[in-house]
Amino acid sequence: MANDKKTIGITKSNTPLLAKLVVEGRFGSELDAAKFAMAYAIKEKIDVSITEGAETKWNVGSFDPDGSMRSLLEALFPDNTEPYRLAENLMNQGIKRLVETL
């Protein structure tokens, strides 16, 4: 995990989609929407390909202050050694898919 991400980012193409979820009143914050999108991606078994071009949005401390998200991802994806990189990928894939379904 030494090479894992220290910040979580959203791609330029997903930034307006994430904002739209909040503006429409579906979520109280962009972080809530992004975490939900991550859960949605996990539930739907969306491909967790690498997200290119993600721009810093949150640091790991604000995204996962108690480490529970890291623990959850490690339990769900035991072969993955970079849980925060995985979270970023899942969020970005989930945001795209979530907006398509609404």
N, C-alpha and C positions, 0 to 999 in steps of 0.2 A: 504493500500500500504506500510505499515511499514515493512512488511516481503518480499517485492518485491526484486528482484535481484539488486545488485549494479554493477555487471559485466555481460557481455554477453559472452557465450562460444560456442565453436564448439566441437563436439565429435572427438575422435581420428580417427574414421573411416571416418568422413566427412572432416577432415583437408586436406588430399591430393585431395579430390574432389573439394574443394573450391579453392585450389591452381591451379588445372588444369583449372578451368574456367578462371582464370586470365592469366595463361601462354599461353593459346590458344588465348588470345587477345579478349575474349568475354566481359571482364570488365576491367576497369582501376585499380581497387583495390579489395582486398578481402572483404572490407566493402560494396562496391557497389554490388558485387556479392551476398553477404549474404542478403542485403536488398532486392535485386531483388528476391532472393529465397523465402524470407518471403512473398513478394507480390504474387509470384507464388503460394505458399501454400494457401494463402487466396483465390485467384481466383479459384483454383482447389478444394477448400473446403477439403483440406487434413486434416486428423485427427490430432488434436493438443495434442496428448498424451505427457506426461512428457518425456523430454530428459534426459537420465541418462548418466553420465560420461562426461558432457561438461566441457572443460577446458577453463579457462579465455582467452578471445581474445581481448575484448574491454571493457572499463569502460562505464557506462551509459552516462557520459559527452561527450565522443567522438562519441558514437553511436547516441545519440539524444541530441545535444547541446541546442536546443531551446525548447525541450519538445513536438514537433509536432508529433513525432512518438508515444509517449505515448497517446496523445490526439486522434490520429487516431485509435489506438487499443482500447481505451476506448469507442469510438463511434461505432466501428464495433463489439465489444464484450462487451456489457454493463454489463454482468453478471460476467465478469472476474475482479478480484481485484488485479491481478499482471501482468500488461501489459508487463513488461520487461521479466518476466519468459515466458510469452506467446510468445513474440518476439523470444526468444531463441529457443523455441520449434518449432515455425513456420519456422525459418531459417533452423534448422537442418533437419526437415522433407522436406522442400522445396529443399534444396541442393541435397538430395538423389534423389528426384523425377526429378528434373531438369536435373541432369547428366544422368539419365536413358533415358530421352527423346531426348537428343542431339545426 
